[in-house]
Amino acid sequence: MAVRGQRFHVDLDVDDESPQQQVGHGQTSSRTPWSLVTDIHERSPSAAPKPPSPSRLRSSQGGFPAHTNRTRSSTFRQRKAGSNPKLGSSVPSVTDTGVSRLAGSAPNQKQEIELENRRKIATMSTEAIANAQQEIRASLDPPLIERLLKRANIEEDQDADEPIEKTASSKKSMGTTPSEPSLERFAPSLDPEDVQIKAPPDLQPVSTFMGYPAPPSFHFPHPPTPPDLDPEDPEFLSKLHSTYFPSLPTNPNALSWMKPPSPGESEAYSPSRDDLHPSAVRFDFRGRLLPPRLASQIPVTKGLHHHGIAPEAAGYTIPELSHLSRSSIPSQRCIAYQTLGRILYRLGSGVFGPEDHELCQGLWQCIRQGRVLDTLTAEAARDGDSGNRSCWVTATEAMWLWRKGGGRRWKAA
């Protein structure tokens, strides 16, 4: 269905023309969507606005705010009024009668519920009571039923003790002590020897009565005790691996250091030998030469024993020190650099003999084969911040000692 429209003209060039003037051709004025948007006109205020003024406080003589009297009492005063009767006369009581009524009505409500339950049980037959008990046992867990029965027995004992406590407390409050006949009246009911408790013939556990299966018995097996191993047994290492580490792969070379030295290793630096190769000569950490007799007497606490060619002899050879100087552990490299530097100083200074001596020439040959000077030069030429600083310091010290003892390259050739 078409809706008949109304034609009107809007002159966009004229701003002050009212909506009534825009409607032409004898048409009546009507509200258009453009009549809702008009120009903004500022209104001139009728009176100048008042500037904000600061708040004024009451002046006092001492400069502090004046005391204000409280219209109601504080909570502390109300509590104190409850314990002090003198203050209670001046301060109104804050106790609520409704709360006291509710507190007093709780025991009465409990007694009413108990009486109503007893009346209902009295009207029920034996079969109805048995069915109700069966439904309760089926709907509740056995532990919960046991707790409820224990709680009921405790409440019955408390109810039986309440009359005695009430009578004793009432007599004490009146200033009189209970007489002996009154105690004799309750004595037969309180004597535990006179009470004979007989268990019912059909007494069974709750789990059996409800049809629950008995709990299973748990058995924790104990591991077998390993046999005692004798460290002096020649097969000690193999038995150790098969007893305690049977699932791990075996590597006899990794445990070779635990074996006693062979006869060839014991005789490598023995005092009974007449000659020694320069590569077998041993030194201590100060670069001093250790003869075989002295190396066999030094205790292991000095730290000079290791698992090398001759484990029973103390000291390090030049090939062992050159191998240790290329270790990945910085502390091992530091020990090797320091010891080699002191050996180079003593060797260049002539402590071990003249340059053309057979021992000195053999030692220089070991230094050349182990590339000792090349290793020390490479470590000392490295920047101290790029690598381990301790290794750089000890290598620099070793090169200085080598230069101090002579430092000529042809000696290592």
PyMOL commands that set and color helices and strands:
alter all, ss='L'
color gray80, all
select helices_A, chain A and resi 19-22+33-36+75-83+85-90+97-123+126-139+142-173+180-190+206-210+236-244+252-258+263-266+278-280+292-295+300-302+318-324+330-349+358-369+372-381+389-404+409-412
alter helices_A, ss='H'
color red, helices_A
select strands_A, chain A and resi 282-283+289-290
alter strands_A, ss='S'
color yellow, strands_A
deselect
rebuild
show_as cartoon
